[in-house]
Amino acid sequence: MRLLHPSGTPLHLGYCTNVHPAEDLDGIVAQLDAYAAPVRDRLGTDVLGLGLWLAAPVAGTLAADPSALGRLRRELDARGLEVVTLNGFPYAAFHDPVVKHAVYRPDWTERERLTYTLDLARVLAGLLPDDAARGSISTLPLGWREPWDAAMADAAARHLDELAAGLAEVEAATGRTIRVAFEPEPGCVVETTEQAVAHLAHADTERLGVCLDLAHLACAWEQPAAALKALAAAGLPIVKVQLSAALETAEPEALREYAEPRFLHQTRTRTGERADDLDEALDRRLPGTWRVHYHVPLHAAPAAPLATTAPVLRDAVAELAGGPEPLCDHYDVETYTWSVLPAALRPRTPAELAAGIAAELEFARTELRKAGVTA
């Protein structure tokens, strides 16, 4: 969806398709019919934005084959769908039975990550609407924190320099500006705003910046206003925002039905206790109020004593979009965990999932309107 900030800046709002498992072109086209088009119809919008997730093999195929890329563009156009952003965090196999730490490989010390991201940039340059100012790609925050040493940091820095140069080449060849956004996440080399500044402030900030995932921000127990102020002071642009909410509770036993084998659910407490997964946190009985990296539907509060970090999301949106100029123009709803929610909360059919995604987007659109944005 396209919204308009009072300054006259268009804002793009969509949903991230990493919630769907397709990893080839035919599967991606099929998911457009099963989910994206019904979501657009439910919202009554002429154009729906998608934050496409393209696994590495299909990204490579599309980058190398203009006819395949042209087909995808036509399939999107025919359904009233547009793409200004891609999710380049998961490399492949994001819906395997067990993902956990595998989602962080290859990391930014490995050339495969650079190749994949530049493939995505070439694809996005071919998918961007003609009137879009630029495109964005979110990626992992360098890598998982262990192991991470000076040699790995140097390798990652070299690849980031090559990334910026490659993005400049894409722009020279296509006339389209693509920026890459590093997404702070619990447990990674870059988990907090402070770490983002430390690791990224010396990068090419014309082409590289931050993807602010609001569930991750909440799990770090950061306040949106302070985080945004720190990024601005360091000159780090917010290239993309992922509208997401985490779980929160002061009674952790209520979380047991959320412990599941596919994704990592890093847990942080108000007092600074840490665990790298929910099972570990439950076993260790961490004291105090917990926030858990478990993306939950934005519009549907869980039963007490569980809550979500939606208040952090609301505060962040007010800061991001409520000023005289927006601090970001790309907004993506990213709830990829629908299939691993407790059984009673999971969608049972494609239609039910489409209805849930549409409700999340309506929630997000409402929050942006509260900040003064119009349709």
Residue pairs with C-beta under 8 A, 6 or more apart in sequence:
1 12
1 13
1 14
1 43
1 45
1 47
1 48
1 49
1 361
1 365
1 375
2 10
2 11
2 12
2 13
2 47
2 49
3 10
3 11
3 12
3 13
3 365
3 368
3 369
3 373
3 374
3 375
4 10
4 11
4 373
4 374
4 375
5 11
5 321
5 325
5 326
5 329
5 372
5 373
6 324
6 372
6 373
6 374
7 324
7 325
7 326
9 325
9 326
9 329
10 133
10 329
11 321
11 326
11 329
11 330
11 331
11 368
11 373
12 49
12 84
12 85
12 132
12 329
12 330
12 331
13 49
13 331
13 332
13 333
13 361
13 364
13 365
13 368
14 48
14 49
14 50
14 51
14 82
14 83
14 84
14 85
14 331
14 332
14 333
14 361
15 39
15 49
15 50
15 51
15 332
15 333
15 334
15 357
15 360
15 361
16 50
16 51
16 53
16 87
16 242
16 332
16 333
16 334
16 336
17 28
17 31
17 35
17 36
17 50
17 51
17 52
17 53
17 87
18 53
18 87
18 89
18 90
18 94
18 334
18 336
19 335
19 336
19 338
19 339
19 353
19 357
20 31
20 35
20 53
21 27
21 94
21 95
22 28
22 30
22 31
23 55
23 57
23 58
23 92
23 93
24 57
24 58
25 58
25 61
25 62
25 68
25 71
25 72
28 52
28 54
28 58
28 72
29 72
29 75
32 75
32 76
32 79
32 81
33 79
34 350
34 354
35 350
35 353
35 354
35 357
36 48
36 50
36 79
36 81
37 79
37 80
37 81
38 350
38 351
38 354
38 358
39 48
39 354
39 357
39 358
39 361
40 47
40 48
40 79
40 80
40 81
42 354
42 355
42 358
43 358
43 361
43 362
43 365
45 80
46 80
47 80
47 81
47 82
48 80
48 81
48 82
49 81
49 82
49 83
49 84
49 85
49 332
50 76
50 81
50 82
50 83
51 83
51 85
51 86
51 87
51 138
51 332
51 334
52 83
52 85
52 86
52 87
52 127
53 86
53 87
53 90
53 94
54 62
54 86
54 120
54 123
55 90
55 91
55 92
55 93
55 94
56 91
56 92
56 112
56 116
56 119
57 92
59 116
59 119
59 120
59 123
60 115
60 116
60 119
61 68
62 68
62 69
62 72
62 119
62 123
62 126
63 69
63 118
63 119
63 120
63 122
63 123
66 126
69 123
69 126
69 127
70 126
72 127
73 126
73 127
76 82
76 83
76 127
82 129
82 132
83 124
83 127
83 128
83 135
84 128
84 129
84 132
84 134
84 135
84 136
84 330
85 124
85 135
85 136
85 137
85 138
85 240
85 330
85 332
86 120
86 123
86 124
86 135
86 136
86 137
86 138
87 137
87 138
87 332
87 334
88 116
88 117
88 120
88 137
88 138
88 139
88 180
89 103
89 138
89 139
89 140
89 183
90 99
90 103
91 103
91 105
91 106
91 112
91 113
91 116
93 99
93 102
94 103
94 336
95 262
95 339
96 102
96 262
97 261
97 262
98 261
98 262
99 262
99 263
99 264
100 262
100 263
100 264
100 277
101 144
101 264
103 140
103 263
103 264
104 140
104 143
104 144
104 188
106 112
106 113
106 116
107 113
107 140
107 142
107 143
107 144
107 156
108 114
108 139
108 140
108 142
108 143
108 155
108 156
108 159
108 160
109 143
109 152
109 155
109 156
109 159
111 159
113 139
113 140
113 159
114 159
114 162
114 163
114 166
117 137
117 139
117 163
117 180
118 163
118 166
118 167
118 170
120 137
121 135
121 137
121 166
121 167
121 170
121 178
121 180
122 170
122 174
124 135
124 137
124 176
124 178
125 135
125 170
125 173
125 174
125 176
125 178
126 174
127 135
128 134
128 135
128 176
133 177
133 329
134 176
134 177
134 178
134 179
135 176
135 177
135 178
135 179
136 178
136 179
136 180
136 181
136 211
136 239
136 240
136 330
137 178
137 179
137 180
137 181
138 180
138 181
138 182
138 183
138 211
138 239
138 240
138 242
138 332
139 180
139 181
139 182
139 183
139 211
140 182
140 183
140 185
140 188
141 182
141 183
141 184
141 185
141 188
141 189
141 190
141 191
141 195
141 196
141 199
142 148
142 156
142 182
142 188
142 189
142 190
142 199
143 152
143 156
143 188
143 189
144 187
144 188
144 189
145 187
145 188
145 189
145 191
148 189
153 199
160 203
160 204
160 208
161 203
161 204
163 180
163 207
163 208
164 203
164 204
164 206
164 207
164 208
167 178
167 179
167 180
167 207
168 207
170 176
170 178
171 177
171 178
178 207
179 207
179 208
179 209
179 237
179 239
180 207
180 208
180 209
180 239
181 208
181 209
181 210
181 211
181 238
181 239
181 240
182 190
182 196
182 200
182 208
182 209
182 210
182 211
183 210
183 211
183 212
183 213
183 216
183 242
184 190
184 191
184 192
184 193
184 195
184 196
184 210
184 212
184 213
184 216
184 217
184 220
185 191
185 213
185 216
185 266
185 293
186 216
186 219
186 220
186 266
186 268
186 293
187 264
187 266
187 276
189 195
189 199
190 196
190 199
190 200
191 216
191 220
192 220
192 222
193 217
193 220
193 222
193 226
193 227
193 230
193 231
194 230
196 210
196 231
196 236
197 230
197 231
197 234
197 236
200 208
200 209
200 210
200 236
201 234
201 235
201 236
205 235
205 236
205 237
208 239
209 236
209 237
209 238
209 239
210 231
210 236
210 237
210 238
210 239
211 238
211 239
211 240
211 241
211 242
212 227
212 238
212 240
212 241
212 242
212 316
212 320
212 328
213 241
213 242
213 244
213 334
214 224
214 241
214 242
214 243
214 244
214 245
214 309
214 312
214 313
214 316
215 242
215 244
215 245
215 246
215 293
215 295
215 309
216 244
216 246
216 293
217 224
217 227
217 312
217 316
218 245
218 246
218 248
218 291
218 309
218 312
218 313
219 246
219 266
219 267
219 268
219 291
219 292
219 293
219 309
220 268
221 268
221 270
221 291
223 315
224 312
224 315
224 316
224 319
224 320
225 315
225 319
228 238
228 316
228 319
228 320
228 327
231 237
231 238
232 327
238 320
238 327
238 328
239 328
239 330
240 328
240 330
240 331
240 332
241 316
241 320
241 328
241 330
241 331
241 332
242 332
242 333
242 334
243 298
243 313
243 317
243 331
243 332
243 333
243 334
243 360
243 364
243 367
244 295
244 298
244 313
244 333
244 334
244 335
245 295
245 296
245 297
245 298
245 308
245 309
245 310
245 312
245 313
246 291
246 292
246 293
246 294
246 295
246 296
246 308
246 309
247 255
247 258
247 290
247 291
247 292
247 294
247 296
247 302
247 306
247 307
247 308
247 309
248 289
248 290
248 291
248 292
248 306
248 307
248 308
248 309
249 255
249 289
249 290
249 305
249 306
249 307
250 288
250 289
250 290
250 305
251 305
252 281
252 282
252 285
252 286
252 290
253 282
254 305
254 306
255 278
255 282
255 290
255 292
255 306
256 282
257 342
258 265
258 278
258 292
258 294
258 341
258 342
259 265
259 278
259 279
259 282
260 340
262 340
263 294
263 336
263 337
263 340
264 276
264 277
264 293
265 277
265 278
265 292
265 293
265 294
266 274
266 275
266 276
266 277
266 292
266 293
267 274
267 275
267 276
267 277
267 278
267 280
267 281
267 286
267 290
267 291
267 292
267 293
268 274
268 290
268 291
269 286
269 287
269 288
269 289
269 290
269 291
270 288
270 289
270 291
271 287
271 288
273 286
273 287
273 288
275 281
275 284
275 286
278 292
278 294
281 290
281 292
291 309
294 337
295 334
295 335
295 336
295 337
296 302
296 308
296 335
296 337
296 341
297 335
297 338
297 356
297 359
297 360
298 308
298 310
298 313
298 333
298 335
298 360
298 363
298 364
299 359
299 360
299 362
299 363
300 345
300 356
300 359
301 307
301 308
301 310
302 308
302 345
313 367
314 367
314 370
317 364
317 367
317 368
317 370
317 371
318 370
318 371
319 327
320 326
320 327
320 328
320 371
321 327
321 328
321 368
321 371
321 372
321 373
322 371
322 372
331 364
331 368
333 357
333 360
333 361
333 364
335 357
335 360
338 346
338 347
338 353
338 356
339 346
340 346
347 353
347 355
347 356
365 375
369 375
